[in-house]
């Protein structure tokens, strides 16, 4: 094995962490008899040689040796090597990607292309592995074939041949998943695959296999799903819960009723057999060992791969069908914008007696609500019911989902309050490093504006170290949290103005700002005057915002603010001018400062000046030509801020609305800001471009800020705010007209 490995100039290559001269040891480690050494080597391959999916020259040089490993039956854990090869060779670079490649990315793109070509050229060996004695290899081989082999018809034929005789349930599911992958990669085959999946969904003797077929059908041929998909899936889940634990060796495989699959029927569309390509002939499918008896036992190791496997084992401990959650996630992805079906399915799962199913359903509910708009009252109430469950993972998962929902969590308000009252000790969470934070239950209730969160915040303000997010929670409670002003003021007076001042003072300042607690002006002024050098600019900004929020109640701060505005051209001068206007209403004092800020070299400073000028309204009408000139600026956010300020100082809507609607189409993340302005302008005329844009947003099912593969903690809140603003703009509760 590894003939010629020492002849490769590994030292001349690099991986993610430097010279690749350690790669031969990693490859040899994959063949080790020691399970810990094998796992450490696999971790090294993913961590350095194939770091985050990257392909280096050393990755390409590894490919022949990885193929040697997967075909050697003496090597254990070869399934992991098959998965590694699939990942290395499975990158698709389509025409759009190629058009966007710049000069710095050419070499990387070439490596991906060469890796795909090299692994695809050897993909015939995966045909031989489809019936390997090692269940881990059989588990990985189907997806490798579906991803890498050049002859998808031949791959489909083998998947169908193998399914009736495969004894392991998880491998059978992998065969079905591979068929779905083929259909997605080769769309002309989707109808054929869909027909086969539909037959499996109706006739397979295993509920898990029927569920897998439905999940893949949803992905590649959703029109083939049964009209009653929700009750069908609910029935399969009940069947899976009530079924006795399956044995790996079922022993009942008759020719016409094979285990886990369906026999060929006269009305099935015949599949063409494998073509006689010389690289690798499909082997005759023979029954082999099940996963329970054949899969290698893994040892716990401190590697990333080992930790992930350990976490997965803990998560799935005791599950009769640990793969069910993955099948349901796949089904949900396939159902896509069918929010009603997905909601009904999750509601059924949340009523399941199986706590693990409910944990999965809670997490998937969060994913659904985060990406799609819909009526979620029943679903949210069911998530709230999980808060009282004695299983801590279930209750905690529900609490975290509700934390993200803000106003949509209202149906669970009583459940949140009950959980809060039941465990005062959990109001604040502490960590090994970093400041303490409020529990998700406290934040969820506070974000609802529910007064029952106030005692928890009061308790948090009495702790030696104040939770870093107290101020944000106070902001959502508004006037309900007014009783906390005294404690916020007292704690701010106690803050030492040293290098840690910003971390200790900023949550207190945020809370006082939200409450507009003008009586705290002396304490805020102390912070403003004594801000230390370290993070002092941030601390002064927070203090100035607080004084501006206090308005005339902070009039004792006027001398200090006037002194700060005498340093024009700085960010602090703009912030001080904004606060001075809010406190004193002295436009003559602040206007020159803001005009100079509008000419700053820094886009951020120009934006701040534009926003501040807009707050002056008609008193800043003199700057209208300057703001109009910014409507053509290359920075989109500056264009938006300038357009809004232009309307605020001039009252002219035509050119403003045009600029705002252009920005709306160019960047979805400016839509809340644009909608706020349109709502303040007043009734949007029927038939106008603005009305069309707003109504189009309201009928969209997808959240405007939904992202594939990522999300933010305030995404739902921002999107619901956008919808409310769109409705407000169309109802015309503002002060002007967009005509």
Buried (B, 14 or more C-beta within 10 A) or exposed (E): EEEEBEEBEBEEBBBBEEEBBBBBEBBBBBBBEEBBBBBBBBBBBBBBBBBEEBBBBBBBBBBBBBBBBBBEEEBBBBBBBBBBBBBBBBBEEEEEEEEEEEEEEEEEBBBBBBBBEBBBBBBBBBBBBBBBEBBBBBBBBBBBBBBBBEBBBBBBBBBBBBBBBBBBBBBBBBBBBBBBBBBBBBEEBBBBBBBBBBBBBEBBBBBBBBBBBBBBBBBBBBEBBBEEBBEBBBBBBBBBBEEEEBEBBBEEBEEEEBBBBBEBEEEEEEBEEBEEEEEBEBBEBEBBBBBBEBBBEBEEBEBBBBEEBBEEEEBBEEEBBBBBBBBBBBBBBBBBBBBEBBBBBBBBBBEBEBBBBBBBBBBBBBBBBBBBBEEBEBBBBBBBBBBEBEEEBBBBBBBBBBBBBBBBBBBBBBBBBBBBEEEEEBBBEEEEEEBBBBBBBBBBBBBBBBBBBBBBBBBBBEBEEBBBBBBBBBBBBEEBBBEBBBBBBEBBEEBEBEEBBBBBBBBBBBBBBBBBBBBBBEBBBBBBEBBBEEBBBBBBBBBBBBBBBBBEBBBEBBEBBBEBBEEBEBBBBBBBBBBBBBBBEBBEBBBEBBBBBBEBEEBEBBBBBBBBBBBBBEBBBEBBEBBBEBBEBEBBBBBBBBBBBBBBBBBEBEBBBBBBBBBBEEEBEBBBBBBBBBBBBBBBEEEBEBBEBBBEBEEEEEBBBBEEEEBEEEBBBBBBBBBBBBBBBBEBEBEEEBE
